[in-house]
């Protein structure tokens, strides 16, 4: 019986260090990348429970507006463009490629499941040098709900 290992993409396989660096250079203290990512996840949970799906990059922009408003920061159009596009350029954590290679060598099927749109996820993994290591890349777009909604995992298992 073949076993499959399914990885999350953002912050599990790929580092959010570029996002953190941008927040540090763009804002004095708040909002921080941690505050923004927490708001992004909160919005994705709310979206999943209220059945009001917006693609993850759009939620990222909403989260940025929210945390900037709370911190009395003014956003520029470039800020929103950056936060919408930054996910495609995230580097892999240093041990990811070798870890996946070890799992593949042991006979595991390797898949990715992400809140990002499929096109974004494919571009992310390609830009991080990981695309050829995955047997399957899946997005929550399949069910238009975000993790951890059960329908996401049922669709991925299917």
N, C-alpha and C positions, 0 to 999 in steps of 0.2 A: 504494500500500500504506500503510495507516494504521499509525502507530506509537503504542505505549502507553508512558507513563512511569509506573512503579509506585514509590510512596514508602512508606518505613517511616513510622510515626506518632510514636511516643514518642522524643523527643529529636531527631528529624529534622525533623518538621513542628512539633511542639509542644515547648515549653520545659519542662524539669524544674526551673526556678528556684523555683517554689513548694515543691517537694519539698526542694530544698536549703535554703531558708529555714526550713522546718519542722524539719529535722534540726539546723540551727544553733541554733534557739531551744529545741528540746527536749532536746538532749544537749550536754554541755560540749565534748567533743572527739570522742569516738567513741561510737557509730558515725557515720560521715559518710554523706551521700547517695550519694557515690561508692562507698563500701564496700558500702552496701545494694544499689545498682543492679548493681554487679558480682556480688554474691551472687545477685541475682535472675536475671541472665543465666546464671550458672553453673548454677543450678538448672534453668533452661529447657533448657540444653544436656544436662544429665544426664537430664532428663525425656524429651527427644527420642531420646536414645540407648538408654534403658532401656525405652522404650515405656510409660511410666507418666505419663499426662497428668493434670495438674491445671490448672484455669483460671488465667490469669495473675494475677488479683487474689489468689487463694489462695496462689500461689507468692510473691507480694509479702509476704503476711503471714508465711509461713514464713521468707522471707529476713530480714524484720525481727526475728523471734524469734531467728534464728541469729546475726545480727550484734550484737544486744543482749546475748545470752548471752555471746558472745566478749568483749564489752566490759564485762561485769558490770553491765549496766544493767537496771533493772526496767521492764517495760512495763505500761501501763494498758490497759484495754479500749478507751479512746478512741484510743490509739495505733494499735491494730490496725484500728479502724474507719476512721481517717483514711487510713492507708496503702492500704486497700482502695478508698477512694472518691476519693482525690486525683487519680487519672488522668483522671477525667471533667471536671476543671476546669482543665486545663493550657492556658495561652495559646499561641497560635501565635507562632513566631519572627517578628520584624518584617518580614522579606523574603519570607515564604512566600506570602501571598496574591498579591502582585504577580508573583512568580516563576511561580506556577501560571497566573495570567492570561496571562502572556507565552507560556507553553507551549501553552495552549489556543488562543490567537490564532494560533500557528504551525501549528495543526492536529493537535496531539497529543491523544490520549485520555489522561485522567488517572485513575489508580487508587491506592488505598491498600491496603497489606498489613501487618497488625499481629499481634503476639502477643496483644493484648488480645482479649477476647470481642467479637463483632460488635456487640452492644448497647452495650458500653462505647465501642467505636470510633465508632459512629454518634453517641453522645452527646458524645464528645470533639470530633469535628469540628464538630458543631452549636454547642456552647458556645464553640468557638474562632472561629466565624464562617466556617468553611471548607466546610461540608457541601455546599453547592450547586456547589462547584467540582470535584467528583469524579463521574466516570462510574460508578465501581464502588468499593466498600469491601469488602475481604475480610479474613477472620480465619483464623488457624491452626486454629480450631475445625473447619474443613472436614475436616481430616485428623487432628486431635488430636495434633499434633506441633508443636514450636516451630521457628522459624527458627534455624539454617540447614539444617534437615533437607530433603533434596531433595524429599520428597513435598509439602512446603508450596509450593515453587516450581512443581512440576508441576501441582498443583491450581490455583494462581493463573494459570498460563499457559493452562490449559484453560478 
